[in-house]
Amino acid sequence: MTAMTDYFSRNAGYRSPGSSPYNGAMGSPSGGQLSRRQSGQLMPRDRDGGIGSALGTAIGFLVLIWVVFFVDQYVFFGELRNFGVQPRDTSTWWGIFFAPLLHANLSHLMANSLPGALFAGLIALSSKRLFWQVTLLVTVVGGGLTWLLGGINTVHIGASGLIYGWLAFLIVRGFVNRRAWQILLGIVLASTYSGLIWGVLPTQMAVSWQMHLFGGLAGIWAAVMFKRGRQN
């Protein structure tokens, strides 16, 4: 399982990375409620969380990025890719909000689909509002830092900046919240997706390690900022 964020030169055009560069897998207390499972155990969650929220968020993520991809491919003939993050270009700063929806090709899109749906669903399982809070922070901070520090004359696109942020949040939040099940989930995810660590290093051409790195750092910040230990 892999996640990718591509960048391409505005002068030379997009250079496809081919196959995935990674091998292997890689509030207040009153805001929540306790739902009793049939086994008699108590599972804390927010009012807007649960299985339905998780499935809806995961499916919504997939539908959105796939619809945008096909609209870009067959209506705009790939021109929407130019609306990604363009570092230090003040006329296109708003690209930080659109970049996660844009993908260079089908393999790029597929690489981001499964991990993105999984991580989005796991966050929404606790709270859909929390999902949107984390997503907004990762988008703005991760994309903003990429815009500020990324390579000049490049365009950064792809959902994996978000994916790295979501994964980092899921790994770290258990230790911040001091919740055993979240810690266990984080360990499982860290082990399964350990190969993604290489994506934060400048080792692959046409892969935006900056968006991966800054997205991950934003996810860690989100885990601290949205501490919900008494609820989850």
LINRAPE-V450790 format. One record per residue. N is the residue number from 0. RES is the residue in one letter. NEAR is the number of other C-alpha atoms within 8 Angstrom. Layout:
BEGIN
((N;RES;NEAR) (N;RES;NEAR))
END
This chain:
BEGIN
((0;M;9) (1;T;15) (2;A;11) (3;M;14) (4;T;16) (5;D;14) (6;Y;12) (7;F;12) (8;S;10) (9;R;9) (10;N;5) (11;A;6) (12;G;7) (13;Y;10) (14;R;6) (15;S;6) (16;P;10) (17;G;5) (18;S;5) (19;S;10) (20;P;7) (21;Y;10) (22;N;8) (23;G;8) (24;A;10) (25;M;13) (26;G;6) (27;S;5) (28;P;7) (29;S;5) (30;G;9) (31;G;10) (32;Q;10) (33;L;8) (34;S;8) (35;R;9) (36;R;8) (37;Q;5) (38;S;5) (39;G;6) (40;Q;7) (41;L;8) (42;M;8) (43;P;10) (44;R;15) (45;D;13) (46;R;8) (47;D;9) (48;G;14) (49;G;12) (50;I;7) (51;G;8) (52;S;14) (53;A;16) (54;L;9) (55;G;9) (56;T;13) (57;A;13) (58;I;9) (59;G;8) (60;F;11) (61;L;10) (62;V;8) (63;L;9) (64;I;11) (65;W;9) (66;V;8) (67;V;10) (68;F;12) (69;F;9) (70;V;9) (71;D;13) (72;Q;9) (73;Y;8) (74;V;7) (75;F;9) (76;F;8) (77;G;9) (78;E;7) (79;L;9) (80;R;13) (81;N;6) (82;F;11) (83;G;14) (84;V;16) (85;Q;15) (86;P;14) (87;R;9) (88;D;8) (89;T;5) (90;S;4) (91;T;9) (92;W;11) (93;W;7) (94;G;11) (95;I;14) (96;F;9) (97;F;10) (98;A;15) (99;P;15) (100;L;12) (101;L;15) (102;H;14) (103;A;13) (104;N;6) (105;L;7) (106;S;8) (107;H;13) (108;L;14) (109;M;8) (110;A;13) (111;N;15) (112;S;9) (113;L;9) (114;P;12) (115;G;14) (116;A;13) (117;L;9) (118;F;12) (119;A;14) (120;G;14) (121;L;9) (122;I;14) (123;A;16) (124;L;14) (125;S;13) (126;S;15) (127;K;14) (128;R;8) (129;L;11) (130;F;11) (131;W;8) (132;Q;8) (133;V;11) (134;T;11) (135;L;8) (136;L;12) (137;V;18) (138;T;15) (139;V;10) (140;V;11) (141;G;17) (142;G;16) (143;G;10) (144;L;11) (145;T;13) (146;W;14) (147;L;8) (148;L;9) (149;G;10) (150;G;6) (151;I;7) (152;N;9) (153;T;12) (154;V;15) (155;H;14) (156;I;16) (157;G;17) (158;A;15) (159;S;14) (160;G;19) (161;L;13) (162;I;14) (163;Y;13) (164;G;17) (165;W;16) (166;L;12) (167;A;12) (168;F;14) (169;L;15) (170;I;14) (171;V;12) (172;R;15) (173;G;15) (174;F;9) (175;V;10) (176;N;11) (177;R;8) (178;R;10) (179;A;7) (180;W;7) (181;Q;12) (182;I;14) (183;L;9) (184;L;10) (185;G;13) (186;I;9) (187;V;8) (188;L;12) (189;A;10) (190;S;8) (191;T;9) (192;Y;12) (193;S;10) (194;G;13) (195;L;12) (196;I;7) (197;W;8) (198;G;14) (199;V;10) (200;L;8) (201;P;8) (202;T;6) (203;Q;6) (204;M;6) (205;A;11) (206;V;10) (207;S;12) (208;W;11) (209;Q;10) (210;M;15) (211;H;15) (212;L;14) (213;F;14) (214;G;18) (215;G;17) (216;L;11) (217;A;13) (218;G;17) (219;I;13) (220;W;9) (221;A;12) (222;A;13) (223;V;9) (224;M;6) (225;F;8) (226;K;10) (227;R;9) (228;G;9) (229;R;6) (230;Q;11) (231;N;10))
END
